[in-house]
């Protein structure tokens, strides 16, 4: 089953947060680099390479660095293709857009494998251990504490028992805790703003709000020794990993004792193949996998399959906003605080062709 064609498609989806926060990091759209790989057997697979603010760079990496090397390859040789792509492109960097592009390819190849076998991805990964997966609401950064409180209350009313903030101030976190009440878990994602000393000071201030975890409090995010020291000193569980790529970087993270919760992103780390290696390492290190998944395309479906096949249930991150259209149907919707696991062959759902047509960026 040979690869005949590789196409990258940029999708830009407007979104609504339901409040005054009409932008996310200065952007009004959620941007995706989707990959379609066609084979001579008539089977096509869809992948998802991390895009957002880097979508033009990611698409260029797919089109010019990755796709030409795929034509004629056996689509069933997923491990061989992953290794070859990583090795042949290492000179451009093992992380960032290079690995984002490889991630998209890997997801598409697993989708093809599932379709060829007539099985859902989770069955290829060893079987489904969970029919549904608990969700947590991942709020966008909000401009004011009253907005944080309103969005937290809205998420709780929808059935979420865990709510993640993207905030760095005491008033914002206090507002969320007061809105949520004592029984709801609050996580604080700070997106790498502080030095180790600054992070220690802020952790001390956040402790009164009983955070379930403190996420990426230190820059640079790969300062695993500093994260380990902060976790030990503060007593607050540390979460990190959305900016890490490959199993090698996660091994260094685990060896340092840096995290209680590891957050690999299937669209960034190297795809499904690399995610599986990271999950195995986490299990041996007694670290809980809670993936980074603030997206709504094939990468989200891959995340559901990966978690469904793991021996212990883990939460799924759901970006708490409403995209104007859904790329993959209602699989992105949590019901009573949980997600259903797709059951069709491969990822279980191809992108909606109407959405691909209506929201495609034809200039990208």
PyMOL commands that set and color helices and strands:
alter all, ss='L'
color gray80, all
select helices_A, chain A and resi 52-69+78-88+90-92+97-117+121-124+145-157+170-180+196-209+224-234+246-255+271-284+298-308+329-332+353-359
alter helices_A, ss='H'
color red, helices_A
select strands_A, chain A and resi 3-16+29-39+44-49+132-138+162-165+185-189+211-215+238-240+261-262+288-289+316-319+322-323+338-340
alter strands_A, ss='S'
color yellow, strands_A
deselect
rebuild
show_as cartoon
